Amino acid sequence: MSSETASIASIPARITVEELAAALGLDIAEIQAVLVARDEPSAPEDVVAADLALVVARVLGVALNIEPRDQALELLYQVEIGGEAPDAGDLKGRVGYLVKGVLDHREDLDHEIESASEHWSVARMPIIDRTILRLGLFELRHSKDTPTGVVVSEAVRLAKTYSTERSGSFVNGVLATLARAPRG
């Protein structure tokens, strides 16, 4: 890439080999060669985690960024299923802000989410969906510089990427309802 056209590819925390090739603007065979050399699965539909995607990009000389919301979602999901919060010293930048914020405000977030989701208690929601809702609502309430539409559309993207197509509609409905309240 020339310096005039160089840009940093931005990807979710989990991506297929085929999607990674497209995001990096490279032939899939180049991605697969690096994965095979590392003894990693390399079929087009195989999923690559963020840390491995970064290694592949570095080997191929391409700048890569993992979306902070995706990283925060992954950490919050791990907390939800494992119960152990990450060390606050390890959390930096936007990812740290989001994770710490959701963890610090979880009770209030859950109360608001429950009030907006008809016939669904937070405890009954799929773990990934409630984690996405918490993350989105935290941004709505505490990241005033991020436009409401961006927060909601990013939450829907996360739901479609990490959960189900129906989850996207559910997340959209709940956050759209919650977004009607003033942002402060």
N, C-alpha and C positions, 0 to 999 in steps of 0.2 A: 504494500500500500504506500502511496505517496503521502507525504506529510500534509498535502492539501486535502486529501480525502480521508485521512486517518480519523477514525472515531472509535469511541469505546462502546463495544457491544454490551447491551444490558439484558440479562436473562433472569428467569425465575430460579429459585433454589433447587428445583428438580426439572430436568429437561431431557427429552429423548436425544439419542445420538443424531438422528436426522434433524431435529430442531436446532441442536447445537451447531451443526454444520451450517444451516441456513443463517443462524444468528451471527456466526463468525464470518459469513461470506466465503466459506471454504467448501471444497469438494468433500463429500462424506467419506471418501476413501482416505483422505488425510487424517480426519478425526479417528477413523477406525484403526489406522496404522498406529497411532499413538496409544490408543486403548489396548490393542493387541500386544504391543511392546510392554505394556504395564500389566499384562495378564488380566485385563478387565473385560467384561462383556461389551460387545461392540456391534450388535445387530442394530439396524436403524431404529427399531422400536424399544431398545433397551434404554432404561432411564439412568441418567448421569446426575449425581449429586453435585452441589455447588463446589465443594472442595476439589473434586476430580475435574470438573469443568474448568476451574481456574488453572489446574496443572496442565490440562490439554492446551488451553489457550496460550499459556506461558511457553510451552514447548514449541508451539507453532508461531510464536512471536506476535500474538494478537492480544490487544488490551481487552479486558473483560471486567464487567461490573455485575455483581449479584444484586438484584433489587432489594433494598432494605426491608420493605414490607414482607417479602418472601422469607428473608432471613429471620425477621421478628416472628413471623407466623410459625416457622419451624421450631424456634426456641420455645415459644409459648405452648406449642403443641406438646413438646417434650416435657415441659413442666406439668401440663395437664395429665399426661399419661404416666409420668414418672414421679410427680410430686415434688421434685427437687428443683428449686430455682437456680438459675445460673449465677455464678459469682458476679456481683455488681462491678467488680474491678475489671472483669473481662468484657463488659458491655460498653461499647463506645459508639459515638456518633449517633446517627438517626436510629440505627437498630437498637442501641442501648436505651435511647429515649423512649422508643415505642414499647420495648419489653418492660422496662422499669415502670413506665406509666400504666400499662395494663395491669401489671401485678399489684401496683400500689392502689389502684382504683377498682379492682375487680368486683368488689361487693356492690359499689354504686353502679358500675357498668351492668352487672347482672340484673340488678333491680330495674334499671331503665329498659334493658332488652326484654325482660319478662313482661313489662307493662305494655310493650309494643307488639309482642308476638302472641296473637290469639291462639289459645288452646295449647300453647307450648311453654312448659317451664324450661328454664335454662338447663336444668339437670337432665331433661329428656332429649335435648338437642344432641345431634351427633357432635362429638368432640371437636372436629375440625370446623364445623359450622359455628359453634358458639365461640370458638377461638377467633375466627374471622370477624364475627360480630363484635366481640370485645375490642379487637384491634381497630376496626372501623369506627366504632362509637368513641373510643378514646381519641382518635384523630379528630372526629367531629367536635368533641368537647374541648380538646386541649391543643390542637394544631390549627389555630385560627387563620394562618397564612395559606393553608392548603384549601383550595376551593371545595365546597360541598360536593359538587359533581365529580371531582377527581377522587375524593375519598370513597364515595359510593361506587363509582365505576371500578376502582381498584379492588374494593372488597368483592365485588361481583366477579372480577377476573380471578381473584384468589379462589373463590368458591368453585368456579368452573374449572380451574386448573387442578385444585387439590381435592375437590369433593365431587359433586355430581352436577349435571346440567340443571336439575331441579333446585339444587342448593343455591345456584345463582339467582333464581327468581325469589327464593325465600329470603336470602340475604338482602337483595334489592328492596323487597317489600318492607322488611323490618327497619333497615337503615333509612329508607325514604321517609317512613313514619317518624323516626327519631330525628331526622334532619329538619323537620318542620319547626322544632323548638329553636329558639334563638341561640346563636353560637356564642353569645356573651359579648 
